[in-house]
């Protein structure tokens, strides 16, 4: 009987490049960011013996349940954050992991559903929580100090006008709460203007910064990379698709790590520690979308794919800031849901 098709508006990026770099897929894989299941589907249709999917978003469960119906015994969904993948997978009693894929960032289902609060164009409540639990973007915008808001916009969004935006946020919220995405986007638009030279909406960097900060995405990424390294068999593959410079910098530096040294990063050309690398790169430069994919899916433009093979076991001890994690005030933790 023909397997029913799973319909999803989300188009996973760089899947053809992923498949060309890994033409023979087998064994047990972890899809640490299930979303709409794009990469899980690729893995299952390409020969994976089993896919263990992880996602913290409860809205993905109906899609995951369809996968379990179509691929009984071959697909398993676990609720949680991929930074905890070692603990989550340990509960299944599975040890031999052949590969891991992390498709970072937010999916179309997050952006297109206005009630999730990620969209700049579609008005909705100022939420942005991946887990739908804990403090929201609304809490951060209305109760964080001007200094902390400015710090987050600058360090997580690389927004040059962070101070001016933070000052305006505090001024506006003193008169009326900022509770919707349209309110916040319009406020930022007034501060920065809407010149014809702008390639993106003026609020894009600020929205990214707030989302990354409240979901603790960068710290979770570092923990997920370390956890994934320890889970993988020697010879196992680790693929990561990143969507902004802060993510990609962390991934790049981690994949350049050498064992037994906090500071021995190839990129920084520091000396010390064991010279045996952790990984072998399948692609020396990150893969980006070609013209055809950009035409079919404009959201693929910022995506970068890096794939490495684990070639040694070792204990990884690394200071997060050496991988590029911004140093932000500890008061942010009060507003993080992840």
Number of C-alpha atoms within 10 A of each C-alpha: 3 5 8 10 9 14 8 12 10 17 18 19 24 20 16 13 15 20 14 9 12 14 11 10 18 15 15 23 27 30 26 30 25 29 30 24 21 19 26 26 18 17 25 20 12 15 14 21 17 22 26 23 27 27 22 21 19 13 16 18 18 11 17 24 14 15 22 15 13 16 17 11 11 16 25 18 21 19 15 18 21 27 21 16 25 18 12 17 18 11 9 11 8 11 13 14 23 24 28 24 24 23 24 20 18 16 18 17 18 21 18 16 14 19 18 20 27 29 24 21 13 15 19 19 20 25 25 28 24 24 17 16 12 15 19 23 28 22 19 21 23 19 14 18 16 20 13 19 25 22 23 25 24 19 18 25 23 17 21 13 15 23 18 14 25 25 16 17 22 19 12 16 14 11 8 9 16 22 19 19 27 19 18 22 20 15 18 25 16 13 17 15 13 13 10 7 6 9 7 10 16 21 20 15 19 26 24 20 20 24 25 22 26 26 22 17 20 19 18 16 20 22 17 20 22 19 18 25 27 17 23 23 19 18 16 21 25 25 20 24 25 22 19 15 15 18 24 21 15 23 22 17 16 23 24 20 23 23 22 17 18 16 20 21 23 16 11 11 9 10 12 14 14 11 14 14 18 22 24 17 16 16 12 10 12 16 16 19 22 12 11 9 16 15 12 10 15 13 17 19 16 14 22 22 24 23 24 21 22 22 15 16 16 13 11 16 12 19 12 17 11 16 21 19 19 17 12 14 11 8 11 18 14 13 21 23 19 21
